[in-house]
Amino acid sequence: MKKWGGESVVSRLEAAIAFNFKLVDYHGIRLVMLEIPAAASRPVEFERQAFIRIGSATPRLSDHPERLKTLWAKLHPMPGKRASRHNS
């Protein structure tokens, strides 16, 4: 596993995640795919900082409070509360 300052990258993550490496064949080319499961109970942090994927960018989650609120709502839905749908 890749080292970062003498430690493995995995050891710097908060909220344990199980990485899975898979060998795949893509049009005759053998590739190794790194599968990372979605967060289950809280955002995963690297060195105490959570990030989010937006397109090809990975900005700090704290810079996007609306996405943080949406993420927490998905991770911990309120009992008896349904998502509302608004007609335009």
Contacts in CASP RR format, 6 or more apart in sequence:
PFRMAT RR
TARGET T0000
AUTHOR 0000-0000-0000
METHOD contacts of the structure
MODEL  1
MKKWGGESVVSRLEAAIAFNFKLVDYHGIRLVMLEIPAAASRPVEFERQA
FIRIGSATPRLSDHPERLKTLWAKLHPMPGKRASRHNS
1 8 0 8 1.000
1 9 0 8 1.000
1 10 0 8 1.000
2 8 0 8 1.000
2 9 0 8 1.000
3 9 0 8 1.000
4 12 0 8 1.000
9 46 0 8 1.000
10 19 0 8 1.000
12 46 0 8 1.000
12 47 0 8 1.000
13 44 0 8 1.000
13 45 0 8 1.000
13 46 0 8 1.000
14 44 0 8 1.000
14 45 0 8 1.000
14 46 0 8 1.000
14 48 0 8 1.000
15 39 0 8 1.000
15 41 0 8 1.000
15 42 0 8 1.000
15 43 0 8 1.000
15 44 0 8 1.000
15 45 0 8 1.000
17 36 0 8 1.000
17 37 0 8 1.000
17 39 0 8 1.000
17 44 0 8 1.000
18 37 0 8 1.000
19 34 0 8 1.000
19 35 0 8 1.000
19 36 0 8 1.000
20 34 0 8 1.000
20 35 0 8 1.000
20 36 0 8 1.000
20 37 0 8 1.000
21 32 0 8 1.000
21 33 0 8 1.000
21 34 0 8 1.000
21 35 0 8 1.000
22 32 0 8 1.000
22 33 0 8 1.000
22 35 0 8 1.000
23 30 0 8 1.000
23 31 0 8 1.000
23 32 0 8 1.000
23 33 0 8 1.000
24 30 0 8 1.000
24 31 0 8 1.000
24 32 0 8 1.000
24 33 0 8 1.000
25 31 0 8 1.000
39 71 0 8 1.000
39 75 0 8 1.000
40 75 0 8 1.000
41 75 0 8 1.000
41 76 0 8 1.000
42 75 0 8 1.000
43 50 0 8 1.000
43 52 0 8 1.000
43 61 0 8 1.000
43 68 0 8 1.000
43 71 0 8 1.000
43 75 0 8 1.000
44 50 0 8 1.000
49 60 0 8 1.000
49 62 0 8 1.000
50 60 0 8 1.000
50 61 0 8 1.000
50 62 0 8 1.000
50 68 0 8 1.000
51 58 0 8 1.000
51 59 0 8 1.000
51 60 0 8 1.000
51 61 0 8 1.000
52 58 0 8 1.000
52 59 0 8 1.000
52 60 0 8 1.000
52 61 0 8 1.000
52 64 0 8 1.000
52 67 0 8 1.000
52 71 0 8 1.000
54 64 0 8 1.000
54 67 0 8 1.000
61 67 0 8 1.000
61 68 0 8 1.000
61 71 0 8 1.000
62 68 0 8 1.000
END
